[in-house]
Amino acid sequence: MRIAIGSDHRGVELKQSIINLIQETGHSYEDFGSYNTESVDYPDFALHVAEGVAGGNFECGILICDTGIGMCIAANKVKGIRAAPCYTTFNARRARQHNDANILCLGAGEEQLQDPVSEILDAFLTTEFEGGRHQRRIDKIKAMEG
């Protein structure tokens, strides 16, 4: 699987941990930054990752900011993106199963993650979209995009 990953300055440390996990699982990735803790604007990184996923260059994306919420809002502005902030393995599985989420958004504050990041990441990357009644709902979301 090819994964796009990006963070703002608050997410750099967690992003590096996730990159290590991605490498351990044998997936490939492209790091869209940020690369240090100097203050940056998260929408810039969300846009690059979201465009890569929406354009078909990556199967999924991972975005990290202070809470994961800002990245999620920004990424969801790109047509074809279904980004979800996930703090538990349950959220990550459901985001994939029911919403066909294609970008995982995480908060850099460890206190926010209720399960280990490795388990959340694994749940997101290994869970398949269930289709069925959920596809009808995804189709409605796509129609809203215009």
Sequence and secondary structure as in RCSB ss.txt:
>XXXX:A:sequence
MRIAIGSDHRGVELKQSIINLIQETGHSYEDFGSYNTESVDYPDFALHVAEGVAGGNFECGILICDTGIGMCIAA
NKVKGIRAAPCYTTFNARRARQHNDANILCLGAGEEQLQDPVSEILDAFLTTEFEGGRHQRRIDKIKAMEG
>XXXX:A:secstr
 EEEEEE GGGHHHHHHHHHHHHHHT EEEE    SSS   HHHHHHHHHHHHHTTS SEEEEEESSSHHHHHHH
TTSTT  EEE SSHHHHHHHHHHH   EEEEES GGG SS HHHHHHHHHH     THHHHHHHHHHHHT 
